[in-house]
Protein backbone atom coordinates (compact mmCIF):
# COMPACT_ATOMS: atom_id res chain seq x y z
CA UNK A 1 0.00 0.00 0.00
CA UNK A 2 2.82 2.36 0.89
CA UNK A 3 5.04 1.62 -2.11
CA UNK A 4 2.31 1.29 -4.73
CA UNK A 5 -0.32 3.74 -3.54
CA UNK A 6 1.62 6.17 -1.37
CA UNK A 7 -0.25 5.06 1.74
CA UNK A 8 -3.74 4.82 0.28
CA UNK A 9 -5.33 2.95 -2.60
CA UNK A 10 -8.62 1.62 -3.87
CA UNK A 11 -9.85 -1.73 -2.56
CA UNK A 12 -10.01 -3.19 -6.07
CA UNK A 13 -6.44 -2.07 -6.82
CA UNK A 14 -5.16 -3.53 -3.56
CA UNK A 15 -7.02 -6.79 -4.17
CA UNK A 16 -5.47 -7.03 -7.65
CA UNK A 17 -2.03 -6.29 -6.21
CA UNK A 18 -2.57 -9.15 -3.72
CA UNK A 19 -3.81 -11.42 -6.54
CA UNK A 20 -7.36 -11.54 -5.15
CA UNK A 21 -10.68 -9.95 -5.94
CA UNK A 22 -12.15 -7.45 -3.52
CA UNK A 23 -15.06 -9.84 -2.88
CA UNK A 24 -12.92 -12.93 -2.14
CA UNK A 25 -12.91 -14.31 1.38
CA UNK A 26 -9.08 -14.38 1.41
CA UNK A 27 -8.91 -10.67 0.66
CA UNK A 28 -11.59 -9.85 3.22
CA UNK A 29 -9.76 -11.86 5.90
CA UNK A 30 -6.54 -9.97 5.16
CA UNK A 31 -8.37 -6.65 5.42
CA UNK A 32 -9.83 -7.69 8.78
CA UNK A 33 -6.34 -8.65 9.92
CA UNK A 34 -4.83 -5.34 8.79
CA UNK A 35 -7.47 -3.50 10.81
CA UNK A 36 -7.05 -5.84 13.81
CA UNK A 37 -3.31 -5.15 13.92
CA UNK A 38 -4.05 -1.41 13.61
CA UNK A 39 -2.18 -1.16 10.32
CA UNK A 40 -4.93 0.09 8.01
CA UNK A 41 -8.34 1.67 7.96
CA UNK A 42 -10.92 1.27 5.24
CA UNK A 43 -14.07 2.80 3.94
CA UNK A 44 -16.26 1.33 1.22
CA UNK A 45 -13.81 2.09 -1.57
CA UNK A 46 -10.31 2.75 -0.22
CA UNK A 47 -7.80 1.42 2.25
CA UNK A 48 -5.30 3.72 3.94
CA UNK A 49 -2.35 2.93 6.12
CA UNK A 50 -2.51 4.19 9.67
CA UNK A 51 0.55 5.90 11.14
CA UNK A 52 1.39 2.51 12.65
CA UNK A 53 1.11 0.85 9.24
CA UNK A 54 3.39 3.50 7.72
CA UNK A 55 5.93 3.04 10.51
CA UNK A 56 6.09 -0.68 9.70
CA UNK A 57 5.92 -0.33 5.91
CA UNK A 58 8.44 2.50 5.65
CA UNK A 59 10.19 2.99 9.01
CA UNK A 60 12.68 5.80 9.47
CA UNK A 61 14.83 3.67 11.79
CA UNK A 62 15.15 0.20 13.27
CA UNK A 63 13.89 1.57 16.58
CA UNK A 64 10.74 2.98 14.95
CA UNK A 65 10.13 -0.37 13.27
CA UNK A 66 10.63 -2.33 16.53
CA UNK A 67 8.26 -0.05 18.44
CA UNK A 68 5.62 -0.17 15.71
CA UNK A 69 5.93 -3.94 15.26
CA UNK A 70 5.47 -4.51 18.99
CA UNK A 71 2.48 -2.17 19.08
CA UNK A 72 0.87 -3.97 16.10
CA UNK A 73 1.59 -7.39 17.62
CA UNK A 74 0.11 -6.30 20.94
CA UNK A 75 -2.99 -4.87 19.23
CA UNK A 76 -4.29 -8.44 19.31
CA UNK A 77 -5.29 -8.78 22.99
CA UNK A 78 -4.41 -12.48 23.20
CA UNK A 79 -0.95 -11.83 21.74
CA UNK A 80 -0.39 -9.07 24.30
CA UNK A 81 -1.49 -11.25 27.21
CA UNK A 82 0.67 -14.21 26.16
CA UNK A 83 3.67 -11.92 25.63
CA UNK A 84 3.17 -10.42 29.10
CA UNK A 85 2.78 -13.85 30.69
CA UNK A 86 5.89 -15.45 29.17
CA UNK A 87 8.29 -12.58 28.35
CA UNK A 88 11.77 -13.16 29.67
CA UNK A 89 11.23 -16.94 29.73
CA UNK A 90 10.33 -19.81 27.43
CA UNK A 91 7.01 -20.84 25.94
CA UNK A 92 5.71 -24.17 27.20
CA UNK A 93 5.34 -27.02 24.70
CA UNK A 94 2.53 -26.46 22.19
CA UNK A 95 0.18 -28.87 23.95
CA UNK A 96 0.57 -27.03 27.26
CA UNK A 97 0.33 -23.61 25.63
CA UNK A 98 -2.89 -24.69 23.89
CA UNK A 99 -4.28 -25.90 27.22
CA UNK A 100 -3.34 -22.56 28.82
CA UNK A 101 -5.17 -20.73 26.05
CA UNK A 102 -8.26 -22.79 26.66
CA UNK A 103 -8.21 -22.71 30.47
CA UNK A 104 -6.96 -19.19 31.21
CA UNK A 105 -8.23 -17.28 28.19
CA UNK A 106 -11.34 -19.28 27.25
CA UNK A 107 -10.19 -20.05 23.71
CA UNK A 108 -12.52 -22.76 22.37
CA UNK A 109 -10.81 -26.15 22.14
CA UNK A 110 -11.35 -26.31 18.38
CA UNK A 111 -9.34 -23.07 17.92
CA UNK A 112 -6.57 -23.38 20.50
CA UNK A 113 -3.99 -25.02 18.18
CA UNK A 114 -4.63 -22.34 15.53
CA UNK A 115 -4.00 -19.63 18.13
CA UNK A 116 -0.76 -21.32 19.24
CA UNK A 117 0.49 -21.36 15.64
CA UNK A 118 -0.70 -17.79 15.05
CA UNK A 119 1.05 -16.49 18.15
CA UNK A 120 4.28 -18.29 17.31
CA UNK A 121 4.33 -17.25 13.64
CA UNK A 122 3.51 -13.62 14.42
CA UNK A 123 5.94 -13.54 17.35
CA UNK A 124 8.80 -14.88 15.24
CA UNK A 125 8.06 -12.45 12.43
CA UNK A 126 8.02 -9.47 14.79
CA UNK A 127 11.11 -10.67 16.64
CA UNK A 128 9.40 -11.37 19.98
CA UNK A 129 10.14 -15.11 19.79
CA UNK A 130 13.48 -16.80 19.22
CA UNK A 131 14.12 -20.52 18.74
CA UNK A 132 16.87 -21.77 21.05
CA UNK A 133 17.81 -25.44 21.05
CA UNK A 134 14.30 -26.84 20.72
CA UNK A 135 12.73 -24.22 22.99
CA UNK A 136 11.08 -20.90 22.15
CA UNK A 137 12.34 -17.92 24.14
CA UNK A 138 9.94 -15.00 24.61
CA UNK A 139 11.96 -11.81 24.31
CA UNK A 140 11.07 -8.67 26.22
CA UNK A 141 12.09 -6.48 23.27
CA UNK A 142 11.37 -7.09 19.59
CA UNK A 143 14.27 -7.77 17.27
CA UNK A 144 13.68 -6.91 13.59
CA UNK A 145 15.79 -9.79 12.28
CA UNK A 146 13.73 -12.77 13.37
CA UNK A 147 14.36 -12.96 17.07
CA UNK A 148 18.05 -12.10 17.33
CA UNK A 149 18.46 -9.42 19.96
CA UNK A 150 20.20 -6.22 19.06
CA UNK A 151 22.29 -4.58 21.79
CA UNK A 152 20.64 -1.17 21.38
CA UNK A 153 17.10 -2.55 21.73
CA UNK A 154 15.14 -1.06 24.61
CA UNK A 155 11.96 -2.15 26.34
CA UNK A 156 8.79 -0.86 24.73
CA UNK A 157 5.71 -1.31 26.83
CA UNK A 158 2.11 -0.37 26.48
CA UNK A 159 0.53 0.08 29.91
CA UNK A 160 -2.71 -1.89 30.00
CA UNK A 161 -4.95 -3.28 32.67
CA UNK A 162 -4.56 -7.05 32.33
CA UNK A 163 -8.02 -7.76 33.73
CA UNK A 164 -9.66 -5.56 31.09
CA UNK A 165 -7.59 -7.26 28.38
CA UNK A 166 -8.75 -10.69 29.53
CA UNK A 167 -12.35 -9.48 29.33
CA UNK A 168 -11.74 -8.20 25.80
CA UNK A 169 -10.21 -11.52 24.74
CA UNK A 170 -13.01 -13.50 26.34
CA UNK A 171 -15.76 -11.37 24.79
CA UNK A 172 -14.06 -11.60 21.39
CA UNK A 173 -13.78 -15.37 21.64
CA UNK A 174 -17.36 -15.79 22.84
CA UNK A 175 -18.68 -14.43 19.55
CA UNK A 176 -19.54 -16.74 16.71
CA UNK A 177 -16.37 -18.58 15.67
CA UNK A 178 -16.66 -17.18 12.13
CA UNK A 179 -16.03 -13.70 13.63
CA UNK A 180 -12.86 -14.72 15.47
CA UNK A 181 -9.74 -16.08 13.83
CA UNK A 182 -6.02 -15.84 14.33
CA UNK A 183 -4.07 -13.35 12.22
CA UNK A 184 -0.36 -13.46 11.48
CA UNK A 185 2.10 -10.73 10.64
CA UNK A 186 4.75 -12.31 8.40
CA UNK A 187 8.45 -11.58 7.85
CA UNK A 188 7.64 -9.41 4.84
CA UNK A 189 5.67 -7.07 7.13
CA UNK A 190 2.44 -8.34 5.61
CA UNK A 191 -0.65 -9.89 7.12
CA UNK A 192 -1.19 -13.50 6.08
Secondary structure, 3 states (H helix, E strand, C coil): CHHHHCCEEEHHHHHHHCCCCCCCHHHHHHHHHHHHCCCEEECCCEEEECHHHHHHHCCCCHHHHHHHHHHHHHCCHHHHHHHHHHCCCECCCHHHHHHHHHHHHCCCCCCHHHHHHHHHHHHHHHCCEEEECCEEEECCCCCCCCCCCCCCCCCCCCCCCHHHHHHHHHHHHHCCHHHCCCCCECCCCCEC
